[in-house]
Amino acid sequence: MKDMHLVHDITSKDLLQEATRTGFGRGLLKAGQVDERVVALCADLTDSTKMDAFAKAFPERFIEIGVAEQNLVTVGSGMAAMGKIPFVSSYAAFSPGRNWEQIRTTICLNDQPVKVVGSHAGVSVGPDGATHQMLEDIGLMRILPNMIVVNPGDSIEAEKATLALAKINSPAYLRLARADTAVFTTQDTPFEIGKAQVFAEGQDITIISTGPMTYQALVAAEKLYKDGIDAEVIHCPTIKPLDAVTILRSAKKTGKVITIEEGQIAGGLGSAVAEFLSEHQPTPVYRIGMKDRFGESGEPDELHEHFGLTARNIIVMAHKITWGA
């Protein structure tokens, strides 16, 4: 594995822990400084979704909609039609969870470049429990025509993604987490919408991950290498459009794929990868994620362990696929 030294450098360090929503807040402020067309709208969760810095810097470009998520995206669509670049934020459980029809009709059908920001996604919301642990959002947004879906791996990538989304003339969904997670990329790590990154090259099996779960994939790859399994790790921050070239090349090489995500495997990253490979390079795809169930209350680490969203579960599955044990 050519890049295993890089993986070891990442996984052996005591990494900074920071939430992806924090990186979004920095990115939004910078986007507003660069382009006066950038506006921000929130559904009474300004501090939680980290729009507060933008609101303080540009009060004339910030709108507090209140607890009205359907209005949130509809107003955003109207502002986009008038030439603005709206970022609209709430908890993912409410947007897109509560206002999907308005996103579909006012944003996607009209192809308006609204950036829908779903914060507090996944089980890492923790004690708030199943009602607030949005696990279906990737599938909901991926099926919408014209919609781009981005799930950054850490806070640095979330900042880059926010700046990149501000520059494109397309509807987009940005998925963010509440909990602090490992910052495993740097300012020099490439980011481009629609591109995946091969963080570790391998020959035996492909691990495709999205969001903060990629750190678990890297930890798993280092242990697997010591076990004699040469795993290739692909970080896939953009779920739609999928990086077909990178995924196809890896699947042809290894012939076995594991996907991992902090959301429902039905309709999520694993589904997207399986659908693509079934048409272009039939390959066994083993999906790790939430399996047709809701979340529960608990601390983020406890929930990740409980639902098998860990490096250990990746390792067990890789052993089983490779050696049948």
URDACOR-V552522 format. One record per helix or strand. SS is the DSSP state (A for helix, B for strand). FROM is the first residue (numbers start at 1). LEN is the number of residues. Records with the same first field share a line. If there is no record, write none. Layout:
# URDACOR-V552522
SS=FROM-LEN, FROM-LEN
This chain:
# URDACOR-V552522
A=4-8, 20-15, 52-6, 59-3, 69-13, 100-9, 123-6, 137-6, 155-11, 213-14, 244-11, 269-12, 300-7, 311-13
B=17-2, 38-5, 62-3, 85-7, 115-5, 121-1, 134-1, 148-3, 172-4, 181-2, 197-4, 205-5, 231-5, 238-3, 256-9, 284-7
